């Protein structure tokens, strides 16, 4: 299960298509952002943060090689 989840996450990042997040994220997810120093609670806000990150970091000028 974990490897399927990681594969799905890598596909979302590679394609910069956040539509797959709905299946990966639990409704009660708690997202700990390195920018906003309080926990962000819930699927909606987490999806917003991750979608924004895909746009900001998912371009030709940014390359991150670690997980």
Order of alpha helices (4+ residues) and beta strands (2+ residues): alpha-alpha-beta-beta-alpha
